Amino acid sequence: MKNISTFILFSFMFWAHVLSQTPDTLWTKSFGGNGEDWIGSSVTQTDDNGFIMAGWYDNGDAADVWLLKTDANGDTLWTKTFGGSEDDMGSDIVITPQGDYVIAAITHSYGAGEDDWWLIKTDADGNMIWNKTYGGIEEDEDVSIEKTSDGGFILTGQHTIDGDGQVWLVKTDSNGNVVWDNYAFPNAEAGSVGHCVRQTTDGGYIIVGENDDLGIWLIKTDPSGNMEWNNAYGGSEPCCDEGYIVEQTSDNGFILGGETLSFGPNDSTTYAWLIKTDEQGDTLWTQKYFQALPDSIGASVGYGNSLMQTEDGGYLFTGFRGLNAGELDLFLTKTDENGTEQWTEILENAAGMCLTQTAQGNIMVGGLNPTSEGDMNIFLSLFNVTTTGIGYSDYLGYKANMLYQNYPNPFFANTIIPYKISQPGQVSLKIYDSSGQLVQTVTEKFHEPGTYVINIQNPTLRNGFYYYTLQVGNDFVGSRKMLMSH
């Protein structure tokens, strides 16, 4: 068998070279028109290599949730709308293991109060299977959704009580029924909102959003939604430092994306902002972007699934910057592992709201572009894998499988290896010594989609470095290094 360490060294050198190159745009498609506003909030790839996008359109009387299905070339296959007589807006979408769609939306037409959260589940053809609303008599807004390892969903956003907006975390089963919820986070009543939630490798959850008194707010909870810790990141203008996206990184820490006014050049210009933390939320580094552009009046990371880690340990994110002429520019930016910009692709007259990786390794960016009549259209742009060099194991795509770093590392008697399976298949997890010799087959069996955590106890292992690898079907997901030390 080939030496595993040689393979890893070659892979790192290859991706480091490829990722430093600016991408090519394969195609761009626009949807909308008719003097109406069309907004695309979230996009992901489907099993047939096409795309599904959620958002909304506004005809001037009221907004409706809009669901768009395209083929692999971005051509429309069908659209669906959902809503009533008031404003209803789609903000996020996930695909279930069965291939159905679940849309997270805000509704003013239905529910108990002003605005409520609205979950809509459809089949693969966009036909509604069920829908549920969540909220009280006041406004409940800014909902986002993530699939959980038990087949259910986790939601975050804002719940208003006596006029105070607070971060709200809701866990549901696969049918949208509430299992538990929590809005009693310390300092939440100061005026706070959750913009994004992810399930972490320990089964808990990580929320990013904003707190008017603290700035960008990161909350870590256990699997039952109880706070374990929280951290804030901001400066002199905390109410205008906002976090829109969080992802767990390969070192078990987190990467946050958003915008900052506190560290901008004046009191009206924001910068796009990335923050890298360790697994306890302590800052490792921060980076601002587009501060050197004199024509910019503000920049931000996109509001949807707009950030991912790449094979070389760096990051790829999309967003937008405003110009003095009242125009918008989309940016797609690649950084190294320290957030240093390697390249940026600019699309004029557009705003990047979300991105996802395709099964072919390309990058799909979705968002909006203003028209000359002052309306908004939805757009999709596909970028070439040969120049972005993003690998198959990402944190956002529906098809992504993921191998995480073991913990503790170094370890003595035992260690834990977490991994994520996104589609049913035969899974092989193996451990090799530094010479490439197989020392243990941890598991080799069929897995359903989900996040798995395996406790490794092998008293025969000697001190030294080992590599563990994950393969799903014919897809080699990756390899990681761990150290056994007595």
Residue, then its C-alpha position, 0 to 999 in steps of 0.5 A: m500500500k502507498n505510504i499515507s504520509t506521502f499522499i498527504l504531502f502531495s495533496f497539500m502541495f497540489w491544493a496549495h498551488v491550485l487554490s491560489q489561482t483566480p476562478d473562472t465563471l462558467w455561467t450566470k443566470s438571472f431570474g425575475g423581472n416584470g417590475e417586481d422584486w425577487i430575492g434569493s436567500s439560500v441555494t444548494q445542489t440537488d441529487d440530479n446535479g441541478f439546484i434548489m433556491a429559496g427566497w421571495y418575490d414582491n409584486g408590490d402588494a405582498a411578498d410570497v415565499w418563492l422556490l426555484k428548481t433548475d437543472a445543472n445549467g441553471d435553466t428553470l425546471w419549475t417554480k413554486t410560491f407559498g403565502g397569503s395576503e400579507d408578506d411571507m419571505g423565504s430565508d433558508i432551505v435544506i434537503t432531507p436525506q429523502g430528497d425533500y425540501v424544508i424551507a425556513a421562512i418568515t410569515h405575516s399571513y399565518g401564525a399567532g402574531e405580527d411575524d412568525w417563523w414558518l417551516i414548509k416541507t415539500d416533496a422533490d417536485g415542490n408540492m407541500i407536505w406539511n407546514k408549521t408556524y412558531g412564535g408568539i403575539e409579537e414579532d419573531e424574525d430572522v429564522s435560519i435552519e440546519k439539519t440535525s443528526d437525529g433527522g430533525f431540525i435546529l432553528t435560530g432567529q429572534h423571539t420578541i417578549d415585551g418589546d425586547g428581541q432575543v436570540w431564540l433556539v428551537k429544536t424540532d423532530s423530522n415533522g417540525n414538532v417542537v422538541w425543546d426551545n430556549y430564549a433564556f440566554p444571559n444578556a439576550e434581553a439587551g436586544s439580540v438575534g441569532h443569524c445562523v446555527r450549526q450542530t457541532t461535532d459533540g452534538g451541541y449547537i453553535i449560534v452566531g448573531e448580534n447583541d446590541d450591547l456586545g457586538i457579534w455574539l457567539i453562543k455554544t450550547d449542549p445537545s439540549g440547548n443549554m448554554e455552555w459558553n458565550n463570547a462577544y466580538g466588537g468595538s465602539e459600535p457594538c450594535c453595528d457589528e453583526g455576525y451572519i454565518v458560523e462554521q465549525t473548522s477542521d481544528n474544532g474551532f469556528i470561523l465567523g463571517g459578518e460586518t463591522l462598523s466599530f473597526g471601519p474608517n468612519d461612523s458610516t462605513t462597514y468592512a466585511w469581517l472574518i473572525k477565527t476562534d478556537e473551540q472555546g470561542d477565544t479569538l485566534w485572528t480577525q481580518k477585515y476586507f475591502q478597507a482599501l477601496p476608496d469608492s466603497i461605502g460599506a461591505s459585508v459577508g453575505y447573509g446566508n450560507s456564505l462561508m466555507q473552509t477549503e481543502d488547504g485550510g483556508y476559507l472561501f466566502t461571498g458577500f457584497r460592497g456598496l459603492n458611492a453611486g448607489e451600486l452593488d458589487l459581489f465579491l467571491t474571496k479566497t483566503d489562506e488559513n490566517g485569513t490573508e486574501q489570496w484572490t477576489e473575483i468581483l461581479e458588478n451590479a450584484a450582491g452575493m448572499c449564499l454559496t454552496q459546493t457542487a458534487q463536481g467541486n464547482i462553487m455556486v454563488g446565489g444572490l440578487n442584482p439590481t435592475s435599471e428600473g430599480d427592482m431586484n432580480i435573483f441570480l446564480s453564478l457557477f465558478n470553475v473547480t479547476t481554478t478554485g480547487i475546493g475539495y469534496s469535503d466541505y461544510l455546506g454542500y448537501k453531498a459533503n462527507m466530513l472527517y474531523q480532527n480527533y480529540p483529545n490530541p495528543f491522547f493517551a488511553n483513548t481518543i474520539i474521532p467524529y465524522k459526518i456522513s451526508q448520504p447513505g453508503q458503505v463507510s470505512l474508517k481506518i488507522y495507519d502508522s507513520s509507515g503506512q501500515l494498517v493497524q486498526t479498522v475502526t468501522e467498515k459498515f453501511h451508514e445512514p446520513g448523520t454525525y458520528v462520534i467513535n471512541i477509540q480504545n486500542p491498548t496495542l498502539r505505541n507512542g508516535f504519529y498515526y493517520y486515520t482515513l475515511q472513505v464513503g463508497n468510492d469517495f476518499v473523504g480525507s486523512r488526519k494525523m493524531l499523536m499517541s503519547h504516554 
